[in-house]
Amino acid sequence: MTQAVPNITGRLTGSTALITGAAGGIGSATARRLAEEGANVVALDRASSGARLAEVVAEVTALGVRALAVHADVTEQASLNAAVEHAVAELGAFDIVFANAGVIGSGLAENVTEEDWNAQIDVNLGGVWRTLKAAIPVLKAEGSPGSVIITSSSAGLRAAGGGGTYAAAKHGLVGLARAWAHELGPYGVRVNTIHPTAVATPLVMNDANLRASRPDLEHPTPDDVRELWSRGKLLDIGWIEPVDVANAVLFLASPEARYITGIQLPIDAGSTTKWG
């Protein structure tokens, strides 16, 4: 029997999304985009991002949905468990999880300290594991289709010298997502990873990161790296915008992607194809 094609108007009406790293560029853009399609939003980030998190919640509620700011640290399981419990008590069960919190790191293998290694792995890989450890019981108990979207990176599909620790964590997320797709499939929950190239956020467009690409300049601007960064892509752009990632998350969270699980979706202007 042929099933009806989902209606894509207000495609997330009735859903609630838990978003980690919600105060950041990708997280905040995704919170707004999901809210535009009717989703309530649990915006989770560290207490140090409290002011920005409050702004994100205000932007979301202005769109006519419910939103909740929750402070939690993805490196602390107890913190995430309490955050999930609070979110469910305030907004009810969530059916979408966008595990997005992360940090950027670089360095040649012999220069990376054990402290650097542990910090990157703990946030980028361990943080996602802890988030889902807290969220999975809610997804299983919800009894309706759910979606988990995990922010990896183009470095989770390919790697370059100087970014081994970051690539290890982001590659690790693919393994976790594939395993979770098996575990959660019987409960109607889909699990996928997204793999953005450089995104125009403060995490990427900062002085230290730009200098890594243009060490010949004391204070390079995005325009100074635009041509260099575009060389690695099939499309003639240096970077993408947060909304480009948010749109991909929206698709994977929506009923339009109801039979898509266990995949890795590049949002990279063709960089992984060019260098894969």
N, C-alpha and C positions, 0 to 999 in steps of 0.2 A: 504494500500500500504506500503510495506517495505521500510524504509529509509536506505540510504547508510551508512555504518559504517564509521566514520570519519577517515581520513588519519592521522596517528600519527607522521609522519615525519615533523619536524619543526612545532610542533602542535600549537604554539602560534604566528606564523607569521601573521602580520597584526594587532595584538593586542597591546594595551598599558596598562600597569599595574601601578596603584598608590599604593605605599607601604609606610606605616608609620612605624616609628622605623627602618628606612632603614640603619642606621649606626650601629645598633647592630648586634649581632651574627646571630640570625634567619633572621632578615631583610636583611642583606647583602648577606647571603647565598641564600636566596630566590630571590633576585634581580639578582644574577648571574645565578641561575638555570632557571628562566623564560627567561632571555636574551639568554641563550644557545638554547632555543626553539623558538627564534625569536621575543620575545616581546620587545617593547620599554618600558622604565622604568622611572617613576617619583619617585625619591628617596626623601622621606620627613622625616625630623628629626629636632630636635631643633638646634638653631644657635650654641650652645655650642659644638655640634658634627660636626661642619663644616669641620674640617680637615679630619676626618674619612669619612664623607659623600662624600667629593671630591674624595677620594680614591675609594669608591664604584662606583661612576659614571665613573671613569677612567677604572675600571675593566670591567664594563658593556659595555662601548663604544668600548673597545678593542675586544669585541665579535661581532662587526659589526652591532649593533643596536643603536638607538638614546636613550639618557638618559639625565635627567635633575635633578639637585640638587635643592631642595626647602626647605627653612627653615620655620618651622611653629611649633606652640605649640598646642598639642591636648587638652590642657585645655582652649584654647581661640578660640571661634567660629570665630571671625573676622579674626584671623590669618589663620585658615583653609580655610575659604571662599576665602581669597586672594590667598592662595596657589593653590587652585583648579582652580581659574580663570587664574592664571599665567600658570599653567600646560596646560590647554586647549589651551591657546593662543600660547604656544610654540610647543606643540606636538600634538595638536588636542584632540578630546574626548578620554577618557579612557573607557575600557570595563571590566577591572579587578580591584578590590579593595582588597588589603590585609591589613586589619586593625590589625596591629601587635604591635603598641607601648604599652608598659606596664612597670610596676615596681613590685618588689617583696616586700612583707612585712610580718611580723609575730608578734606574741605576744598573750598571753592569754587575754581573753575578758576583765578582770578587769584591765589589764595593758595598754590596747590600749587607747591612748588619742584621744580626738575628732579631734585634728589636724592630727594624724596618719590616723584615719578613713577617714576624708575628703580627704586627699592627695591620698590615695590608690583608693578610689571610684572615685575621680575626673579624675584620669588618666586611670585606668583599665576599668572602666565602662563608665564614662562620655566622655572619650577621643574617644572611639569607636562610641558612639552616635553622638558626634559632627562631627567626620570624615564622617560618613554616611549622616548626615544632609547636609553637604556640597557637598557630592559626588552624592547623589541620583538623583538630577535634571539632572546631566550629564548622568547617566546611563539610566534614563527614556528617555531622548531625543535622545540617541544614535540610538535607533531603531533596534538594533541587539542583539543577545544573550550576556548576561553579567554574571559575576560571582563575588560574594562577599565572601571572606574567612576571618573569624575572629579568631584571636588567643585567645582561652580561655586557659584551662589547665586541667590536670587530676584532679586538685582541683575544676574544674567547673563541675565535675561529681560525685565526692566524696569529703569528707573533713576529716581532722584530727585536733586534738587539737592544738591550738597555731597558727592556720592560718585562723581564722574565717573571718577576714576582707577581705583578699585576696580571700577566697572561695566565699564569698558573691558577690564580684564583678564579679568573673569568672562564677559563676552560673547565675548571672544576664545577662551575655552576651548570654547565651543559650536562655533566654526568648526573648531578643531583636531579635536575629537571627530568631527565629521561627516566630515572628510577621512580620519581614521584608520579610521572605520567602513568606508569604501570600500577602503582599503589593506589592512586586516587581515581583511576578510570572506572572501576566498579561502582564508585559513588557518584558518577556523573561529573566529576571535576576534571577539567583539562589543565595541562601544565605546559607552558611554552617559554622559551627564552627569546629576548630581543637583543640585537647586536648593533648598537649605533656606532658610527664613526665619530669624529670630533663634533661636539655639540656646542653651540654658542651659549655657554653658561659660565659663571665665575669659576667653576671648577676647572675649566679648560682655558678660558681666556684671561689668565692671570699672568703677571710679570714673569714668574719663575717658569711656567710652562712654555710661554712664548720664547723666553731666552734659551730654553733647551733646543728649540728649532732654529733660532737665530743668535748663536753665541757671539756673533760679530757685532751685535748691537747691544748697547747698554740697557735700553728700555724699548724693546720692539713692540709694535702695535699689531692688532690683527691684520691690518693691511700689509704689514711686512712679511707675514707668513702665508698670506692667501695663495699666492702662486705656488709656493713650495708644497703646501698641503693639498692643493688640487692635483698635483702630479700623480698622487697615489690613487686617483679615482677615475672611473670611466666617464662620469659627468663632470663638467667643468665648474666645480664649486670647491671651496676650501673646507667648508663645514656645513652642518645642517642646523636647523633651529629646533628648540625644545618642542614646539608644536608638531614637528614631523615625527618625533618619538611618541608624543601623546596620541596622535592619530593612529599609529600602529597599535598602541596599547588598547585604544578604544575598539579597534577591529577585533583583536584577540579576546577582549572581554565580552564582546557582544554576541547575540545569537547568530549573527552572520558567520561567525567562526565556530559554530556549534560542533563541527566534526573535525576540528583542527587541534591536535594535541601531540606533544612530543617533538615539536619542530624547533628549529633555530631560524629566526627571521632577521636577516641583515637589513639595517636601515643605514646604508653606507655609501650611497651614490656609486656602487659598483666596485668598491675597493677590494673586497674579498674575492670577487671574480677576477679582477685584474692581477692580484698577487697570490691567489689561491694555489 
